[in-house]
């Protein structure tokens, strides 16, 4: 089974984890795994289509950035459109 190491865990958080593990009569590592499982059980699963779209947007932004093209601020564009 893989191992997960955490750095820079705040002292107060580690203390709370240890206290909870002691109360639940579990090893700290098992308590941490249970808490992670609970937290991730309700986490949304990313939509692959959305991830693909975000990657395309990032590539397009990078392409535009490298080209050196400049665009007017969006506030100015909205103002000009409203004045029409």
C-alpha positions in Angstrom: 0.0 0.0 0.0 1.4 3.5 -0.9 2.6 5.8 1.9 1.6 9.5 2.2 3.9 11.9 4.1 2.7 15.3 5.1 5.1 18.2 5.8 4.4 21.4 7.8 1.3 20.1 9.5 0.3 22.8 12.0 0.8 21.7 15.6 -2.8 22.4 16.6 -4.1 20.2 13.7 -1.8 17.3 14.6 -2.9 17.6 18.3 -6.6 17.5 17.2 -5.9 14.4 15.1 -4.1 12.6 17.9 -6.8 13.5 20.4 -9.5 12.2 18.0 -7.6 9.0 17.3 -7.2 8.4 21.0 -10.9 9.0 21.6 -11.8 6.6 18.8 -9.1 4.1 19.9 -7.4 4.1 16.5 -3.8 4.7 15.4 -3.3 8.2 14.1 -2.6 6.9 10.6 -5.9 5.0 10.5 -7.8 8.0 11.8 -6.2 10.2 9.2 -7.2 7.8 6.5 -10.8 7.7 7.7 -11.0 11.5 7.8 -9.6 11.7 4.2 -12.1 9.1 3.0 -15.0 11.0 4.5 -13.8 14.3 3.1 -13.3 12.9 -0.4 -16.5 10.9 -0.5 -18.5 14.0 -1.1 -15.9 15.7 -3.3 -17.1 16.4 -6.8 -15.6 14.3 -9.6 -14.3 16.6 -12.4 -16.2 16.2 -15.7 -13.7 15.1 -18.3 -15.2 17.4 -20.9 -14.8 20.4 -18.6 -11.2 19.4 -18.0 -10.6 19.2 -21.7 -12.2 22.6 -22.2 -10.0 24.1 -19.5 -6.9 22.7 -21.1 -7.9 24.2 -24.5 -8.5 27.5 -22.8 -5.1 27.4 -21.1 -3.4 26.5 -24.4 -5.1 29.3 -26.2 -4.2 31.8 -23.5 -0.6 30.7 -23.7 -0.6 30.9 -27.5 -2.0 34.5 -27.3 0.5 35.5 -24.6 3.5 34.2 -26.6 2.2 36.0 -29.8 2.6 39.4 -27.9 -1.0 40.4 -29.0 -2.6 42.9 -26.6 -6.3 43.3 -26.0 -8.1 46.2 -24.5 -9.4 45.9 -20.9 -12.8 44.2 -20.8 -14.3 47.2 -18.9 -13.5 49.5 -21.8 -15.0 47.0 -24.3 -18.2 46.8 -22.3 -18.4 50.6 -21.9 -17.9 51.1 -25.7 -20.6 48.5 -26.4 -23.1 50.1 -24.0 -22.5 53.5 -25.6 -23.5 52.3 -29.1 
